[in-house]
Amino acid sequence: MKTLSFLCILLFLCSEVFGKLIQAPLGDGVEFLLSKECLKGRGRLNLRRKDASTQLIASLENVWKPGPQHSHRVNQTGLSLILENADLNDEGLYEFTCNGKYLEAIKLEVFVPSEVDASEGEDATLPCRSVTAGQSVKSARWRRNGNVVLHLDGTGGITYGEDVNRSRVSIPSEWDRQADLSLTIKRVQQQDEGVYYCDIDKWEKHRSAVRLRVRPEVPTAASSTPLPTTTPTPSESSDGIWIAALITSAVTSVIVGPLAFLCGRKRKREARDEETGALSLPDPYWKPDRYPACAKGVYFRSKRFTIVTGQNIC
């Protein structure tokens, strides 16, 4: 029994070193690709933890069915077996045994990723800090979606993933002295979103995860394309001057014309009044018998009529 437990622990350690590794953020689904032998027939998928205890995750009877404690979390989709909503207790070694053959072991690590937000076009730094002094760092790497983004070997040499633009990703040049292996991505784009994993292979291994979120760039009024402007030609400028002059003349005629007419009428009326104004009548027009002395007044004469005005002082 002790020998069996020892072999299981040894198998776990060997699988951790040589087996496949799947890293998943908390709450995401985990996909296990099925080999040809595990598509039909009979089989099992067991979870082996570090204490050598096992748990049935799913069983194969021509189709995969979830185990008793994963009834709503395991389902088959085509050539994959999906473990939904990963949690920290799902970590461990997943062993496939199909049609009497032990096929493979896959190590699952579940992370609670930190969050980094950046606007499109900005630089983003994904943190990864761990003690390096006295730790004999053998290698370090950043991965995303199972693909290598950047790999650092024990001599300090850096290699990049196949589809990675090396001018856009970097780590600090003095990472070993600063204990800082943070990944900087320049001019982030929407396609850079996702969960990035930092793995440091040293005496005390370090593994962490960072989720990068990229906010789309929102155009501002200052950065919007200005409307096209045109410079008027000399002929257009002269035409504009003539049009302005005509408009000014028309407005002046409308305002000044009626004022001039009214002023003319007023002057004519004043001149007529001067000709036919208040005149003292000569003596022949004075008739004391008709207008007694006590009724003296002032006589006014015009071409049309004569008016006698005065004040009775008797």
One Martini backbone bead per residue (centre of mass of N, CA, C, O) as a GRO file, in nm:
protein
  314
    1MET     BB    1   0.059   0.062  -0.022
    2LYS     BB    2   0.303   0.248   0.005
    3THR     BB    3   0.406   0.196  -0.278
    4LEU     BB    4   0.159   0.311  -0.426
    5SER     BB    5   0.174   0.597  -0.310
    6PHE     BB    6   0.457   0.656  -0.413
    7LEU     BB    7   0.389   0.621  -0.716
    8CYS     BB    8   0.177   0.846  -0.728
    9ILE     BB    9   0.360   1.076  -0.644
   10LEU     BB   10   0.568   1.030  -0.867
   11LEU     BB   11   0.367   1.072  -1.097
   12PHE     BB   12   0.295   1.359  -1.027
   13LEU     BB   13   0.580   1.481  -1.050
   14CYS     BB   14   0.635   1.391  -1.345
   15SER     BB   15   0.389   1.533  -1.470
   16GLU     BB   16   0.474   1.820  -1.385
   17VAL     BB   17   0.732   1.807  -1.569
   18PHE     BB   18   0.621   1.631  -1.847
   19GLY     BB   19   0.347   1.718  -1.869
   20LYS     BB   20   0.067   1.865  -1.913
   21LEU     BB   21  -0.056   2.212  -1.921
   22ILE     BB   22  -0.327   2.381  -1.751
   23GLN     BB   23  -0.451   2.716  -1.757
   24ALA     BB   24  -0.697   2.882  -1.540
   25PRO     BB   25  -0.940   3.085  -1.468
   26LEU     BB   26  -1.162   3.173  -1.260
   27GLY     BB   27  -1.473   3.045  -1.409
   28ASP     BB   28  -1.368   2.893  -1.635
   29GLY     BB   29  -1.324   2.684  -1.890
   30VAL     BB   30  -1.214   2.341  -1.948
   31GLU     BB   31  -1.013   2.183  -2.203
   32PHE     BB   32  -1.024   1.842  -2.321
   33LEU     BB   33  -0.857   1.655  -2.535
   34LEU     BB   34  -0.948   1.384  -2.733
   35SER     BB   35  -0.864   1.090  -2.808
   36LYS     BB   36  -0.933   0.825  -3.004
   37GLU     BB   37  -0.967   0.620  -2.759
   38CYS     BB   38  -1.190   0.842  -2.611
   39LEU     BB   39  -1.464   0.817  -2.801
   40LYS     BB   40  -1.491   0.507  -2.739
   41GLY     BB   41  -1.632   0.301  -2.508
   42ARG     BB   42  -1.426   0.277  -2.221
   43GLY     BB   43  -1.390   0.510  -1.932
   44ARG     BB   44  -1.176   0.752  -1.746
   45LEU     BB   45  -1.181   1.050  -1.526
   46ASN     BB   46  -0.930   1.152  -1.303
   47LEU     BB   47  -0.858   1.312  -0.990
   48ARG     BB   48  -0.533   1.398  -0.870
   49ARG     BB   49  -0.395   1.470  -0.578
   50LYS     BB   50  -0.131   1.537  -0.362
   51ASP     BB   51  -0.257   1.306  -0.154
   52ALA     BB   52  -0.360   1.071  -0.371
   53SER     BB   53  -0.637   1.141  -0.420
   54THR     BB   54  -0.954   1.054  -0.579
   55GLN     BB   55  -1.175   1.160  -0.860
   56LEU     BB   56  -1.462   1.142  -1.038
   57ILE     BB   57  -1.547   1.314  -1.335
   58ALA     BB   58  -1.568   1.086  -1.572
   59SER     BB   59  -1.748   0.864  -1.799
   60LEU     BB   60  -1.722   0.590  -2.045
   61GLU     BB   61  -2.018   0.495  -2.266
   62ASN     BB   62  -1.959   0.607  -2.570
   63VAL     BB   63  -2.023   0.834  -2.361
   64TRP     BB   64  -1.989   1.112  -2.177
   65LYS     BB   65  -2.016   1.127  -1.814
   66PRO     BB   66  -2.072   1.262  -1.527
   67GLY     BB   67  -2.001   1.274  -1.219
   68PRO     BB   68  -2.156   1.298  -0.913
   69GLN     BB   69  -1.992   1.596  -0.855
   70HIS     BB   70  -2.044   1.685  -1.197
   71SER     BB   71  -2.337   1.701  -1.332
   72HIS     BB   72  -2.314   2.034  -1.432
   73ARG     BB   73  -1.983   2.047  -1.550
   74VAL     BB   74  -1.989   1.805  -1.764
   75ASN     BB   75  -1.910   1.798  -2.124
   76GLN     BB   76  -1.955   1.709  -2.460
   77THR     BB   77  -1.763   1.858  -2.747
   78GLY     BB   78  -1.694   1.658  -2.960
   79LEU     BB   79  -1.334   1.643  -2.903
   80SER     BB   80  -1.436   1.745  -2.613
   81LEU     BB   81  -1.384   1.810  -2.264
   82ILE     BB   82  -1.587   1.999  -2.032
   83LEU     BB   83  -1.502   2.218  -1.761
   84GLU     BB   84  -1.693   2.403  -1.570
   85ASN     BB   85  -1.629   2.640  -1.360
   86ALA     BB   86  -1.357   2.692  -1.232
   87ASP     BB   87  -1.183   2.592  -0.935
   88LEU     BB   88  -0.951   2.545  -0.689
   89ASN     BB   89  -1.042   2.231  -0.645
   90ASP     BB   90  -0.949   2.147  -0.954
   91GLU     BB   91  -0.678   2.095  -0.883
   92GLY     BB   92  -0.452   1.882  -1.072
   93LEU     BB   93  -0.455   1.542  -1.192
   94TYR     BB   94  -0.554   1.431  -1.515
   95GLU     BB   95  -0.675   1.097  -1.588
   96PHE     BB   96  -0.663   0.885  -1.870
   97THR     BB   97  -0.880   0.593  -1.918
   98CYS     BB   98  -0.897   0.379  -2.216
   99ASN     BB   99  -0.961   0.064  -2.285
  100GLY     BB  100  -0.728  -0.017  -2.060
  101LYS     BB  101  -0.567   0.264  -2.096
  102TYR     BB  102  -0.304   0.462  -2.013
  103LEU     BB  103  -0.260   0.785  -2.158
  104GLU     BB  104  -0.291   1.055  -1.963
  105ALA     BB  105  -0.160   1.360  -1.804
  106ILE     BB  106  -0.314   1.657  -1.657
  107LYS     BB  107  -0.235   1.975  -1.550
  108LEU     BB  108  -0.417   2.184  -1.322
  109GLU     BB  109  -0.447   2.543  -1.307
  110VAL     BB  110  -0.584   2.787  -1.080
  111PHE     BB  111  -0.673   3.134  -1.112
  112VAL     BB  112  -0.656   3.467  -0.971
  113PRO     BB  113  -0.670   3.729  -1.153
  114SER     BB  114  -0.550   4.008  -1.231
  115GLU     BB  115  -0.608   4.357  -1.319
  116VAL     BB  116  -0.586   4.521  -1.649
  117ASP     BB  117  -0.627   4.850  -1.773
  118ALA     BB  118  -0.660   4.974  -2.119
  119SER     BB  119  -0.616   5.177  -2.377
  120GLU     BB  120  -0.614   5.214  -2.689
  121GLY     BB  121  -0.256   5.266  -2.753
  122GLU     BB  122  -0.147   5.188  -2.495
  123ASP     BB  123   0.047   5.096  -2.231
  124ALA     BB  124   0.105   4.769  -2.075
  125THR     BB  125   0.142   4.626  -1.739
  126LEU     BB  126   0.221   4.298  -1.630
  127PRO     BB  127   0.244   4.155  -1.334
  128CYS     BB  128   0.568   3.995  -1.208
  129ARG     BB  129   0.659   3.896  -0.880
  130SER     BB  130   0.974   3.754  -0.755
  131VAL     BB  131   1.202   3.583  -0.606
  132THR     BB  132   1.563   3.560  -0.715
  133ALA     BB  133   1.742   3.551  -0.486
  134GLY     BB  134   1.875   3.239  -0.442
  135GLN     BB  135   1.686   3.063  -0.681
  136SER     BB  136   1.780   2.963  -0.950
  137VAL     BB  137   1.696   3.064  -1.235
  138LYS     BB  138   1.598   2.888  -1.527
  139SER     BB  139   1.306   3.019  -1.599
  140ALA     BB  140   1.079   3.219  -1.808
  141ARG     BB  141   0.719   3.281  -1.879
  142TRP     BB  142   0.482   3.383  -2.124
  143ARG     BB  143   0.123   3.321  -2.156
  144ARG     BB  144  -0.137   3.264  -2.418
  145ASN     BB  145  -0.353   3.031  -2.497
  146GLY     BB  146  -0.090   2.828  -2.471
  147ASN     BB  147   0.106   3.050  -2.575
  148VAL     BB  148   0.401   3.189  -2.640
  149VAL     BB  149   0.540   3.510  -2.584
  150LEU     BB  150   0.779   3.472  -2.358
  151HIS     BB  151   1.131   3.359  -2.320
  152LEU     BB  152   1.347   3.281  -2.040
  153ASP     BB  153   1.658   3.195  -1.977
  154GLY     BB  154   1.927   3.132  -1.764
  155THR     BB  155   2.115   3.349  -1.944
  156GLY     BB  156   1.895   3.580  -2.064
  157GLY     BB  157   1.756   3.472  -2.298
  158ILE     BB  158   1.530   3.569  -2.567
  159THR     BB  159   1.211   3.452  -2.671
  160TYR     BB  160   0.949   3.425  -2.918
  161GLY     BB  161   0.670   3.397  -3.050
  162GLU     BB  162   0.552   3.344  -3.361
  163ASP     BB  163   0.306   3.587  -3.335
  164VAL     BB  164   0.520   3.792  -3.218
  165ASN     BB  165   0.594   4.126  -3.158
  166ARG     BB  166   0.900   4.218  -3.032
  167SER     BB  167   0.847   4.543  -3.024
  168ARG     BB  168   0.589   4.507  -2.799
  169VAL     BB  169   0.765   4.321  -2.603
  170SER     BB  170   0.869   4.320  -2.246
  171ILE     BB  171   1.132   4.319  -2.003
  172PRO     BB  172   1.329   4.384  -1.767
  173SER     BB  173   1.674   4.400  -1.774
  174GLU     BB  174   1.674   4.386  -1.430
  175TRP     BB  175   1.507   4.135  -1.315
  176ASP     BB  176   1.699   3.996  -1.103
  177ARG     BB  177   1.745   4.250  -0.918
  178GLN     BB  178   1.417   4.336  -0.908
  179ALA     BB  179   1.213   4.101  -0.917
  180ASP     BB  180   1.110   4.161  -1.238
  181LEU     BB  181   0.864   4.009  -1.488
  182SER     BB  182   0.717   4.216  -1.631
  183LEU     BB  183   0.482   4.282  -1.889
  184THR     BB  184   0.519   4.478  -2.184
  185ILE     BB  185   0.267   4.643  -2.386
  186LYS     BB  186   0.253   4.801  -2.682
  187ARG     BB  187  -0.005   4.931  -2.815
  188VAL     BB  188  -0.280   4.829  -2.750
  189GLN     BB  189  -0.525   4.592  -2.850
  190GLN     BB  190  -0.804   4.408  -2.873
  191GLN     BB  191  -0.638   4.132  -2.937
  192ASP     BB  192  -0.484   4.146  -2.641
  193GLU     BB  193  -0.688   4.020  -2.495
  194GLY     BB  194  -0.663   3.849  -2.175
  195VAL     BB  195  -0.487   3.575  -2.032
  196TYR     BB  196  -0.187   3.588  -1.844
  197TYR     BB  197   0.109   3.384  -1.785
  198CYS     BB  198   0.340   3.343  -1.510
  199ASP     BB  199   0.650   3.153  -1.526
  200ILE     BB  200   0.879   3.039  -1.263
  201ASP     BB  201   1.182   2.858  -1.269
  202LYS     BB  202   1.263   2.752  -0.943
  203TRP     BB  203   1.293   2.668  -0.632
  204GLU     BB  204   1.039   2.865  -0.606
  205LYS     BB  205   0.769   2.855  -0.759
  206HIS     BB  206   0.604   3.070  -1.008
  207ARG     BB  207   0.247   3.158  -1.042
  208SER     BB  208   0.053   3.373  -1.262
  209ALA     BB  209  -0.225   3.610  -1.332
  210VAL     BB  210  -0.348   3.822  -1.610
  211ARG     BB  211  -0.602   4.052  -1.696
  212LEU     BB  212  -0.667   4.198  -2.008
  213ARG     BB  213  -0.813   4.518  -2.071
  214VAL     BB  214  -0.959   4.685  -2.362
  215ARG     BB  215  -1.029   5.001  -2.447
  216PRO     BB  216  -1.184   5.166  -2.669
  217GLU     BB  217  -1.146   5.411  -2.887
  218VAL     BB  218  -1.256   5.752  -2.851
  219PRO     BB  219  -1.350   5.996  -3.037
  220THR     BB  220  -1.274   6.328  -3.061
  221ALA     BB  221  -1.316   6.649  -3.154
  222ALA     BB  222  -1.009   6.703  -3.200
  223SER     BB  223  -0.971   6.418  -3.377
  224SER     BB  224  -1.149   6.497  -3.581
  225THR     BB  225  -1.239   6.560  -3.896
  226PRO     BB  226  -1.212   6.828  -4.071
  227LEU     BB  227  -1.349   7.051  -4.253
  228PRO     BB  228  -1.337   7.170  -4.552
  229THR     BB  229  -1.145   7.437  -4.694
  230THR     BB  230  -1.171   7.753  -4.875
  231THR     BB  231  -1.019   7.980  -5.103
  232PRO     BB  232  -1.085   8.259  -5.238
  233THR     BB  233  -1.093   8.409  -5.521
  234PRO     BB  234  -1.063   8.713  -5.667
  235SER     BB  235  -1.340   8.701  -5.811
  236GLU     BB  236  -1.501   8.621  -5.558
  237SER     BB  237  -1.424   8.873  -5.394
  238SER     BB  238  -1.542   9.092  -5.586
  239ASP     BB  239  -1.830   8.986  -5.585
  240GLY     BB  240  -1.871   9.028  -5.282
  241ILE     BB  241  -1.836   9.333  -5.278
  242TRP     BB  242  -2.071   9.407  -5.467
  243ILE     BB  243  -2.294   9.272  -5.301
  244ALA     BB  244  -2.249   9.443  -5.045
  245ALA     BB  245  -2.303   9.719  -5.179
  246LEU     BB  246  -2.594   9.663  -5.271
  247ILE     BB  247  -2.710   9.605  -4.995
  248THR     BB  248  -2.637   9.877  -4.865
  249SER     BB  249  -2.794  10.056  -5.065
  250ALA     BB  250  -3.074   9.937  -5.014
  251VAL     BB  251  -3.087   9.997  -4.712
  252THR     BB  252  -3.046  10.303  -4.735
  253SER     BB  253  -3.296  10.366  -4.909
  254VAL     BB  254  -3.509  10.259  -4.710
  255ILE     BB  255  -3.425  10.459  -4.473
  256VAL     BB  256  -3.355  10.748  -4.603
  257GLY     BB  257  -3.590  10.819  -4.789
  258PRO     BB  258  -3.825  10.869  -4.586
  259LEU     BB  259  -3.667  11.082  -4.421
  260ALA     BB  260  -3.636  11.290  -4.651
  261PHE     BB  261  -3.934  11.330  -4.707
  262LEU     BB  262  -4.016  11.432  -4.424
  263CYS     BB  263  -3.819  11.671  -4.415
  264GLY     BB  264  -3.935  11.818  -4.662
  265ARG     BB  265  -4.218  11.865  -4.555
  266LYS     BB  266  -4.134  12.026  -4.309
  267ARG     BB  267  -3.998  12.262  -4.461
  268LYS     BB  268  -4.243  12.353  -4.625
  269ARG     BB  269  -4.422  12.418  -4.381
  270GLU     BB  270  -4.235  12.634  -4.259
  271ALA     BB  271  -4.237  12.823  -4.507
  272ARG     BB  272  -4.544  12.874  -4.512
  273ASP     BB  273  -4.566  12.992  -4.227
  274GLU     BB  274  -4.388  13.237  -4.283
  275GLU     BB  275  -4.581  13.363  -4.502
  276THR     BB  276  -4.862  13.294  -4.305
  277GLY     BB  277  -4.830  13.419  -4.048
  278ALA     BB  278  -4.834  13.633  -3.787
  279LEU     BB  279  -5.035  13.929  -3.835
  280SER     BB  280  -5.081  14.271  -3.815
  281LEU     BB  281  -5.339  14.450  -3.867
  282PRO     BB  282  -5.452  14.700  -4.009
  283ASP     BB  283  -5.660  14.952  -3.946
  284PRO     BB  284  -5.900  14.871  -4.140
  285TYR     BB  285  -5.947  14.606  -3.951
  286TRP     BB  286  -6.030  14.809  -3.732
  287LYS     BB  287  -6.329  14.764  -3.526
  288PRO     BB  288  -6.455  14.905  -3.255
  289ASP     BB  289  -6.754  14.846  -3.286
  290ARG     BB  290  -6.702  14.536  -3.308
  291TYR     BB  291  -6.417  14.570  -3.142
  292PRO     BB  292  -6.358  14.638  -2.859
  293ALA     BB  293  -6.105  14.735  -2.650
  294CYS     BB  294  -6.160  14.494  -2.452
  295ALA     BB  295  -6.113  14.298  -2.731
  296LYS     BB  296  -5.835  14.284  -2.785
  297GLY     BB  297  -5.624  14.151  -3.038
  298VAL     BB  298  -5.513  13.904  -3.271
  299TYR     BB  299  -5.450  13.897  -3.613
  300PHE     BB  300  -5.504  13.631  -3.851
  301ARG     BB  301  -5.370  13.553  -4.180
  302SER     BB  302  -5.474  13.382  -4.464
  303LYS     BB  303  -5.557  13.266  -4.772
  304ARG     BB  304  -5.837  13.132  -4.658
  305PHE     BB  305  -5.829  13.284  -4.368
  306THR     BB  306  -5.962  13.462  -4.074
  307ILE     BB  307  -5.831  13.513  -3.741
  308VAL     BB  308  -5.953  13.582  -3.413
  309THR     BB  309  -5.757  13.646  -3.132
  310GLY     BB  310  -5.813  13.642  -2.767
  311GLN     BB  311  -5.862  13.837  -2.460
  312ASN     BB  312  -6.077  13.902  -2.214
  313ILE     BB  313  -6.028  14.213  -2.005
  314CYS     BB  314  -6.311  14.326  -1.885
   0.00000   0.00000   0.00000
